[in-house]
């Protein structure tokens, strides 16, 4: 880069001059020089669209535009449209639709929408699709984004979801706090660690009430739902509740925000604390002291007036998401965090701008085990703005005054670095990775008589597979850390910490304490991990959650925190913001593992299942930090650091492997094997694949039994709530009875996530282009039972997002790799669902007042691939057993069909 020069342009109608290197990407100038944090930093390679601004009225990616190219132009950023206090009508339209989960992509989409409407006030569908074509959304809110834009274009759209109140007189939930007597239940786990009201709730001087939840906001709207739960218990308006961000110095330890447990478990804890708060106030006591087991939440839904016991529509979920005046459970309250996120206000850890902020980037090895034989550290440390270069074994981090300087420093180091190759794998297909090592066996159920039952009836066999998949968050992970100056842990022995040209001379001071701001799913486990990594007492560390781009499981957020911590310890007293590049995160994140399964079942002469065997082969599904000091990337990269661990076994790989159906003689086991890639939790873990295999197999069994797929499922299904979602989805979709492929392209699937969370059923309408083999999903009808509905619009948003993300994974997603490393390094080489591939969504929510809320964030994702595969088979008679269902894989499957299978293929 050359030296700073003045550049003039107009930003948000204000003449502006910036004195910076003219090669600097405009996104850095807008954010760091002008504090316009509504311009979100995304991929930095022009693929995601998060950083779009208007340049002379045209939508432009500010990461691809230099400061020099912006000279003399008129630039509009999200802040130039509106503010949190007065949103622009376009921003308000997105807020009305609650068209976001994590919300990170939305400002760029809003700016492209503004450009479109300035050119064409009433654009047609082709123009809308063209405007959104270059944007990515990972959370699956495409449906709501399209609704917002279409309404702005003048279209009138029907509500996308409805709430019904089925007859619940025969339903009980022995696990539910509402159904048990005072002596029947102890305090839930989180309350045992924080048993007093003041651990959870605290009156504020202004009359509001602070709710202290250890749950992280990951885009699921949990802060709003928790506020509603507390408000309902205390009979106060929801705007009187202030929900604190999870932090080790302010909130209880609730472990990880994962497993669709935020409302079911975290909401129950807060509701019981609120019930105790209300009891104490009624007794004339201050709201302090122990929470009792009989402090029960009142799981009611007063918003559903007029609901019929027979299940007629009771409450439509309005697309406008009208804000409720109070905090009653059951109201579609607007999310409390979205206004700031969609109007350009700082809202994410990426936007955290502490005084004196420095920036850090890392030089990473090309593969996990490549050895760094040489690197010219001096070449980077003398560059303008570089404050320090941390070099410890294979760990190389540049700390600089400006973000582009840190990026330039890493590029300079990369040119000089010499690596000793370490091949990643032998190049075979990812789906074969799970066959290579001695397994760790995990039994789900092994009942006697399975072999005999399989031999006695008509046996059916099928094998299924999926590849590794990426979290592919819309922006790379980031973290901010600050090491205080003073006596303390100090810089690690043997680390080479070299001040750059702008650093003060003299020895590096030692930090006394460390604070980390992160979008991790678990601030307490991360604190324990960092303490073990750094060799310090956990009490000297503070970890605070700040929202980030959607995580969908264990992505790079914890790793970014580790890098930020080590970088901050090299420059005590100065906060350091670390961020991965998009390539870094794609190639080093913990992927969802490849999986395979063999299923066998037997049918008697009446078409009932008499035996069932399900054998799973899988990689590890969780390697989250928990305090061993070996779970973060920086641990493996440092000289003398531990080897990359493998956390095989556990529940993740066999999650949802137990069918909901009434089947005798079952054998369900999982073998965990160590594959070549780093793996951990991806949304719904093994449930995604196991449900795909089970529900695809149920269709195959139905055809073998000469039964309709819905009829066959109902014949084996006694759980009334599972039956209700299946019957509701089938009826609303206009299911037509069939045996085998009909050519209509309609597929069904049903499951209860983890066997204990929400119920979901899907009917997918799909078509297959017989020339290109491309699959088009036209419509998805879904029904969900998540117990009492706290926020119907929030629940609908989660179910919709889970469907679209499940379809994205089923149609497009596969991490490709070979001997030279990971080949899926961005969204071109790892495509996800585009806006042009979004189907019509039709959702029914079954409200169950009196029953506890059930975790729903991952409930709809696992049923999506099975319903899709069943729809493809119904459309063309080709049974797809390996994901994703791409045109190439469809053509390859057609070529390998047996004569019997070919006889099913429809012309």
N, C-alpha and C positions, 0 to 999 in steps of 0.2 A: 504494500500500500504506500501511496505517497503521503505527504504531509497535509495537515488541515488547511482548508481554503473556505472562504465564505461562499455560501450558496443561498440564493434568494428564491422564495416561492410563497404561495398563499396557502395557509392551512386553516381550514374551517373559517374562511372569510377573514383571517388575520394575516397581514403581511409578516413574513418570518424570514430571518436570516440565520443559518446554522453554520458554524465554523467547525467543519469536520472533513475528514478524508472523503473526497468526492466519489471514490469507489465503494464507499460504505453502502450496504444494502439499506434501502429506505426504511424497512421495518425497524432496524436498530435505531435509526435517527428519530423516527416518530416515537418510539417507546422510551429510549434512554435520554435523548436530548430534549424532547418536548413533552415527556410524561404522558403520552397518549396510549394508555395501556389497553384500550379497547381494540387496538390492532394486535390480535393474538399471534404469537410466534408459533408456527406449526412445523411443517416438514422442512422448510427452508430450501426445498427443491422444486417448488411450484406445482405440487400435486394436490394438496389438500384444500387450498382456498381459504384457510382460516385467517390469513393476513390481508385479504382483499380490501382495498380502499378505492375511492373514486378519484381518478386523475383526469381533470378536465371533463368530468362527467362519465368517464369510461371505467368500468371495473378493472382494476389491475392488481396483480399479486405483488405486494410491496417487498417480498423477499427476493423477487427477481428484477427489481428496478433499483438502479443505483441512485445515489444522491445527485449525481451529475445529470442523470436522465430526468430528474424531477425539477430541475432548474426552470423557473419561469412558469410552472404549471399551477393550477388550482386544485388542491387536494382536499377531499372530504373524508374524515374518519368517522367511526361510529359516534364519537363525542360531538361531531358536527351535525348529526341528525337530531339527537335529543339527549336528555339527561334522565337519571333515575327519578327525579321529581316531575319532569315533563317529557315523557317518551314521545318520540316521533310517531306518527300514525302507523308507519311500517313496523317499528319496534313494538308498538302496542298490539298490532295484529298478531305478532308472534307470541306476545305475552298472553293475549286472549286465548290463543290455542294451546298455551303452555307447551310450545313446540320445542322442547329441549329436555334432555336428561342431564348430562354433564354441562351442556351448553357451550362447550368450547368452540365448536365450529360455527356457531350461529351468527356472530358479528360479521364474519366474512360473507355469509349467505345473505344477511340483511343488506349489506352494501351492494351485492350483486342484484338483489331485488330492487333496491333504490335506483340503480342504473337502468334496469329493465323498465321500470314504471315511468322513469323520466323520458325514455325513448318511446314507449308504447303504454299509455295509461290503461288500456284494456287488452293485454296480450292474450293470444290464444295458447292452447296447450303446447304447441310446438315451440313457441317462443319461451314459455316457462321452462320447458325441459332444456332448451338450449342454454338459458341463463344459469341453470343449476348443474349442467353437465360436468363442469370442472370442479364441483364441490364434493367433499366426502363427509359423511356422517357415520360414526362408528357405533353410536348408541342405538340406532334404529329408530330415530324420530323422523325419518323421511316422510312418513305418512302425515304427521302434523305440520311439518314444514311446507309440504305441498298444499295442505289445506289453507294455511295462512296466505301463501302466495296466490292461490286460486281465489280466495275471498277478496284479496286486494285487487285482483283482476276483474272483480264484479260477479263471480260465480256464486250461486246459492247452493250450499251443501247441506245434506242431512246430518244429524248427529251420528257419530261413528260408534257409539256404544250405548248400551242400556243396562239398567240394573233391574233384576227381578228378585222377588222374595219368595222362594219356593216353600212348600209345606215342610216345616222343620220339626213337626211334633214327634216324629219317631227318631230324631237324631239326638245323640248324646256324644260328648267328647270327654272321656275319663281323664284326659291329660289337662283339660281346660280348667283354669282357676275358677271360672264362673260356675262350673258344674260340681265342684268339690266342696265338702264341708270344711270348717276351720281346722279340724284335726287331721284332715286327709292330705295335707300338703305342707311341706316346709318352704322356706324362702327359696326362690330361684337362685341359681348359682351366683349371678352378679351381685345380688343383694346380700349373700352370705359374706362377700368380701367388703361390701359397703353397706352395713345394716341399718344406718340411721337416716332419718328423713333429710337432715342437712347435708348428707353426702350427695343427694340428688336434687334437692329443691332449696331455694333460698330467696326470701323476700328481698326486693331491692328498694332503695329509698324512695324511688319515684312511683311506687305502687305496683310495679311489674314483678314478675316472679321468674327467677333464673332457673332453668332446667339444665342440669349437668349430666349429659349423656356421654358415655364413652364410645358411642357409635359415630363413624365417619360419614360425612356426606360425600357420596361417590357418584351423584347424579340420580339417585333413586328417590329423591325427595324426602329423605328420612327426617330432616330437621323439621319440616312442616308437619309431617304425620305425627312426630313425637310431640310437637307443640299442641296439636289437636287433641291427642290423648290426655295430656296434662290439663288442658283447658276444659275438656269435657268432665274430667273427674272433679275439678275445682269449681265448675259452673262459672267460668269467666270467659270473656272474649279471647279469641286466640291471639290477638295482637298484644295481650298482656303477658304472653309467655316469651321469654328470651332463651333460646337454646344455645348453650355454649358449644364451641368446637371441641372435639376430643383433644385432651392435652394431659400430659403426665403430671402437671402441676395444678390441674384445675378440675378434672373429671375422674370418675371411677374407672377402674381397669375392667373393661369388658372384652378384653382379648382382641380378636379380629372382627371387623365388620365384614362378614362373609356368610355363606351358606343360607342366604335368605332368612336371616335370623334377627335383623335389626328391629322390626316391629314386633315380631312374635315374642322375642326374648327381651330386647332392649325396651320395647314399648310396654311390656308387662312389668318390668322393673320400675319404670317411671310411673306407670299407672298405680302400682301398689304404693309407691312413695307418695303419690298425690292423694291416694285414698287415706293414707296415714296423716298426711298434712291436713286434709279436710276433717278427719276425726279429732285431731288435736285442737284445731281451731274451734270445733263445735264444743269441745270440753273446756274451752276457755284457756287452753295452754298454748305456749309458744310452739311453733312447728319444729320441735327438736326431739331427738331421741329415737329409740328403736322402731323399726317397721315390724308389724306383727303379721303372722301368717294369715290372719283373718282380715287384713286390710286388702279387700278384694276389689279389683277394677269392675266398673259397671259397663260391660260390653253391650251397649245399646246403640241403636241407630235411628234417632228421632227424625232424620231427614226423609225416611222412607214412608211417610204417611200415605195411606191409600193403597199400600201394597196388598195384592190379593194373595191369599194362601195358596192358590193354585199356580202361582208363578207367572201371572201376567206382568207386563212391564210396569214397574213402579216408579222408577226415577231414571230419566234419560240423563246420560252424562253429557252436559252441554259442551260443545266445542269451545264456547267462550269461557268455560271454567269460572263462572261467576263467584266472586269471593263471598263467603258466608259471613254474616255479621258477628257470629259467635264462634265458639270452638267446638261445637257438637261433633261427635264422631258421626261420620256419614256424609259430611258436607264436602263439596269439591273446592276446597280452599286453595287459592293461588299459592304456589310455592314462594316462600319468603326470600329465597336466594336468587330468583331468576331476574328480577328487575335490574339489579346491578349488573348481572352477567350479560344481559341482552341490550344494555344501553351504554356500554363502553367503560363502565367503572372498573377499577382494579378489583379482581375477584378470585384470582388463582395464585398458587404459589409462584408461578411464572411471573406474576405482576408485583411480587413483594419487593419493594424498593426501599430498603433500610438506608439510613444515612451512611455514606462512605462505602456503598456496595461495590464489591469486586465481582468479576466473572471468571468462571473456570470451565475448562473443557479437557477431555482426556484423549490420549492416544492409546487405542486399544489394539491388542494383538489380532492378526487376521483370523486365527482360529483359537479355540480354547487353550491349547497347550503349546502354541508357538513360543519359542524362546527369543528374547530380545538379546542379540549379540552385541549391538552397538547402537548408539544414538548420540547425535551432537546436541547436547543440552545447551551449550553455549550459544548456538545459533538462534535459539528461541529466547533465552534470557536477556539478550541484548536488544531485542525488538522493542519498538515504542510501546509503552504502556504495560509491559510485562512486569509483574510484581514478584513472582516466584515461579520456579519450576520444581515440582515435587517429583523426584525420581527414586523409586524404591523397588528394585527388582524389575518386574515388568510393568509396574505402576508408574505412569508418566502423566502428570497433570500440569497444565499451564494456568496460572492465575494472573489476570490482567485487569486494567482499569475498565476496559470496554469489552463488550461481548465479541465484537468483530475482531478485536486484538487477540483474544483468547483463541478464537477460531483460526486466525492467521498463524498464531504460534504453534498450534497443533499441526497445521498443514506443513509448516517449516520442519518440524520434528519428523513428520511422516516421510519427507523426502530424504532425510538422512538415516532413518531407522533401518536396521538390518535384522531380519527375523530368521531364525532357524525353523524350517517348516515342520509342522506336526499335522499330518493328514487327519481330517475330521472323521471320515468314515471310508468304507471301501467303495462307496458310490452306488450301492444297491438302493432299491426303492425304499422310501420311508416306511411303507406299510410292512416291510419285512424286518424292520429294526427290532421288533419285539420277539423275534425267534432266537436270539443269539446267546442268551446268557442263562445261567442257572436261576430259576425263578424263586421268589418268595411267595408261598401259597397263602391266600386269604380265603377262608371259607365263609360263605353267606348262609347256606343251608345244605345239609347232606342227609337227606332222609333215606331210610332203608327202602329197598325194593325198586330202585330206579332202573337198574339194568333189566330186571324181569319185566317191569312195566313197558319199557321201550321195546323189548323183544316180543311182547304179547300182542301189541296192536300194530296198526299201520304206521311205520316209522317215516318221519319227514326230517330232513337234514338241510341246513343252510349255514354258510359262513359269511361273516360281514367284517368290514375293515374301515378304518379312517386314518388319515395321515396326521402328522404334527400340524398344529394350527397356532397362529400368532394372536396375541392380544391386539396388536396393531392400533394402539391408542392414537387419537387424532393428532397429538403432539408428543414429542419425546418427553420422558420423565425429567423432572427437575427438583431441586431442593435448595434451601438456603440454610447456612450454618454460621454461627458466630462463636468463636472461642474467646473467652474473656482473658485479659492480660493479668498475669500473676502467677504465683507458684502453683504447680499442679502436675498434670500428667506429662507435659512436655512433648516434644517431637519424638517420634519413634526412634530408638537406637538404630543406627545404620542407614537411616533415610537421608537422602541427599536433597536438602532444601536450599535452593540457590536463589537469592534475591535477584530480581530483574533490574533493569536500568533505572526504574523510577522508585526503587525501594530505599528505605532509610538504611544507612550503614550500621554495622554493629551486630551483636548476637541476636538471634531470634528469641523474643520473650516466650515464656512458657504460659500456657493457658491454665486458669484455675477452674473453669467450668465451660460447658458447651451447650448451646441451644440449637436445636435443629427444627426447621419448619419443613413439613413434608406432606405429600398427599398419600402417604402410606395407609393401608387398611388397618394397621394396628400400631398405635403409638407406644404402648407399653411393651409389646414384644420387640419392637424395633429398638427401644431404649435398652432393653436387656442385651440385644445383639450388639449394639454399638459399644456398650460397656465392656462386653467380653472381647470384642475386636480391639478396643483401645487399651484394655487392661486397667480400667478405672472402675470406681464404684458407681453403680447406676444412679445413686442419689446425686452425683455431680452433673448429671445430664438431664436436660429438659427437652422433650419432644412434643411438638405441637402440630396438630393437623391443620392444613390449609387446603382448600379444594384444588383439584387438578383435573386434567382431561380424564375422561372415563377410564377405569382400570379393568373392569370385567374379570377380576381375579388378580393373581400375583404377577404384576408386570415389573417395570424397572424402577418403580418409585422408591423402594427400599434401597436398591443399589445406588440410586442418585443421592440418597441421604448419606450413604457411606462415603462416596466421593466428596460430597460437600463438607462432611466432617473432617476428613483428612486435609482437604484444601484449606479449610478455615484454621486448622491447627498450625498451618505453615505461615499464616499472617494474622496472629492474634490481635484482637481489637477491631478487626475489619470484617463485616459480614461478607460472605462469599456465596454467590448464586452459581450452582453447578447445573448444567443441562447436557444431556446426551444429544448427539446428532441423530437424525432419523435412521441412518444406516447403523449406527452403534446400537440403538435400541432393538431394531429388527434382528440384528445378528447375535445379540447377547441376552435378550429377554428370556425368561423361563417359559417355554412353549407349552401348550396343551399337548400331552403325549399322543403318539400313535397308539392305536388299539386294534385288536382283532378279537373275534368271538366265533365259536362254533356252537350252534344250537341244534339240539335233537329233541323231538317230541313224538309221542305216539297217540293215535286216534283210535277210539273203539268204533264199533259198527254204527253207532248213533251219531258219530261225529264229535264226541267229547274227548278232551285231552285227558290221557291217563298217566302220562309220564313226561318229565321235563328235565333236560340237562342243558346247562349253559356254562361254557368254559371260556373265560376271558383271559387275554394276554394284553398286558398294558405296561407302560412306563409309570414312573412315580407321578402322583398328582399333587403333591405338596412338598415344597422345600422352603417354606416360609422361614424368615428369621424368628428365633425364639430364645436366643441367649447362649448359643454354643460358640459364637464367634467365627463360624466357618460358612455362613450362609450368604454373605455378600461378596460381590465380585472383587472388591478391593482386598479382601482377605486372601484370595487365591493369587492375586497379582503381586502382592508384596513379597519381597525376598524372604524365603524361609516360611512362607505362608502355608496353610493347610491345603490339601488337595480338594478339588471340587467334590462335595459330598453327594451321595445318592441316598435319598430318603424313600426307599421302597416300602411297600406294604401300606396298611391303613385302609380307611374306608373309601377314599376318593375313587379308586378304580372300579370298585364294585357298587358304587352309588346307584340306586334305583335298579339294581339287577334283579331284585325280587319282584316278580310280576304282581300286579294288583288282582290277578285272576285267581279263581278257585281251582287249583291244580294239585292233585295228589302226587306223591312220589317225585320230589324235586331235588335236584343236585345243582347247586350254583356255586362256583368257585372262581377265584381270580388268581392268576399268576403274574406277579410283578417282576419285570426284568429290566436290567440296566441297558438302555440304548445309548446312542452316541451323543444325543443332544441334551442340553439342560432343560428340564421340564418341571412344571409346577401347576398350580391351580388356574384353570381357564373356565369361564362361566359355565356352571352346572357340573363341572368336572366329568367323571365317568358317566353321569346320568345322561348326558347328551348322546353318547354312543350306545350305551346299554338300552336306552329307550328306543333309539333308531333300530337296533337289532331286534328287540322284543316285539315292537309294534309292526315292523316289516314282516317278521316271522309269523305273527298272528294273522296277517293277510294271507301269507302262503298257506298256513294251516286251514284257514277258512275255505280257500279254494279247494284244497285237498279233501276237505270234509263236505264239499258241495254246499257251502253256506255263504250267505251274504256277510261281508266283513263286520258290519255293525251288529247284525243279528248274532254272529258267532261270538263277538266280544260280550254282548249282553248275556248270552247263555252261560258265560263263565264268570260273571261279575255280580257279586252280591252286595258290595259296598254301595249303599244308596247314594252317597255323594258322588262317587265315580260314575254311577249310572246316570245321575242327573246331568252332569256336564256333557257326557257323551250323547244322551238323548237330546239335550238342548241344542248342541252344535249340529247334530244331524238334521234335526227338524228345521232349524233356521237356514241351513244350507240347501234344503230341498233334496236331501239324500234320496237316491233312487236305488232300490234293491237290485243287486247284481251278484253273479257268481263268476269270478274271473274277470279279465279285462273287458270293458264295455265300449271303449273308445271315447267316453265322455271326459276322462281325465280328472276323476274325483277320488281323493284319498283321505283316509281318516286315521287318527291316532289319539290315544288317551293315556294319561298317566298321572300319578300323584308324586310330585317331586320328593325324593328321598323316602317315600313311603310315609311321610309325616308332615309334609308342608302342603301347599295349595294343590288343588286338583285343576287340571287343564285338559281340554279336548279341542282338537283342530280338525277342520275339514278344508282341504286345499283343492282348488280348481286349477289345473295346469294343462298346458299344451306343449307338444314337441314338434318342432319344425322338421319334417321328414327329409328336407334337403340339407339343412345346416346342422341338424341334431341339437339345436339350441332349445333350452327349456324356458318357457314363459309361465310365470305364476300369475294367474288372472285375479283370483279372489281367495281370501282366507277368512273363514268363519271360525270364531273361537268362543269357548265358554270357559269360565274360570270360577271356582269356589275357593275363596281365601278366608272363609269365616266371616266375622263381622267386618264390614268395609269401613275403614277409617276415613279414607279420602278416595271416593270413586274415580275422580279424574286422575289422581296419582297412581292408583292401581291400574287403571286402563293404560296409562302411559307405559308402565312397566311391562304389562303383558304385550302391548303392541311392539315395544322395543325388543323384547325377547323373541318374538316371532320373526321380526325382520332380521335380527342378528343371526338367529338360527337358520333362516333361509340363505343369508349371505354365506355362512359357513358351509351349508349343504350344497350350494351351487358354485362357489368360487374358490374357497380358501384351502390352501395347502402350502406348507413350508417346504420348499425344495432345497436340497443340500447335496453335496458331493464331496470328493476328496479335498477340494480346496476351500471348503467351508460352506456357509449359508449362501444360497443363491437368491432367496427372497429378501430383498434389502429395502424395498419401498413399496408403494401402492401400485406401481406398474408391474412389478414382478410378484406382488401379492395382492391381486385385485379383490375388492370387496363390493358389496351390493351398490349399484349406481341408482340414481333417482329414477332412471328410465325403467328399472326393474322392479319398482314398488307396486305391489298388488293393491286392490281394494281390500280394506280390513273391516270386518263386521264382528263386533265383540259384545258378548253378553256376560255380565257379572252377576253371580248368584250371591246375594247378601244373606248372611246367617246371623242376625242379631241374637245375642245371648251366648254365642260361641266365640271363643278367642280368635283373634286374627291369626292367620297362617302366613308363613313366609311365601312371598310370591315373586320376588325379583328374578328368580331363575326357573319359574314353573313352566313357562311356555316355550323356552328355548329347546328343551329335549324332545318335545313332540313334533317340532317343525320338520326335521329331516325325515322322520318316518312318514308323516302325512304326505310330504312331497314325493318321496320314493314310491309310496303307494299310489299317488296320483299319476306319476309317470308310467307306472306299470299299467294302470287302468287306461291310460291314453293310448299306449302303443304296444302293450304286452311285453315289455322288456323289464325284467326284474333287476334293479340296480342294488347291489349289495355293498358297494364300496363308494365312499364319499371322497371328494365332492362329485356331484353329478354334472360333469362338464361334457361338452360335445365330443371331445376326444375319447372320454371314458365311455360314453354311450355307444360310439361307433365301435370301440374295441370290444365292448360287451356283446354287441350284436354279432361280431365275427366269431366269438367263442361259444355261442349258444349251442346246446345239444339239439338233436332232432326234435325231442319232446318240447324243448323250450321254443324252438323255432315255430312249432305248430301253434303256439299261443300268440305269436306276433301278429299284430293287426296291420293290414295293408295301408 
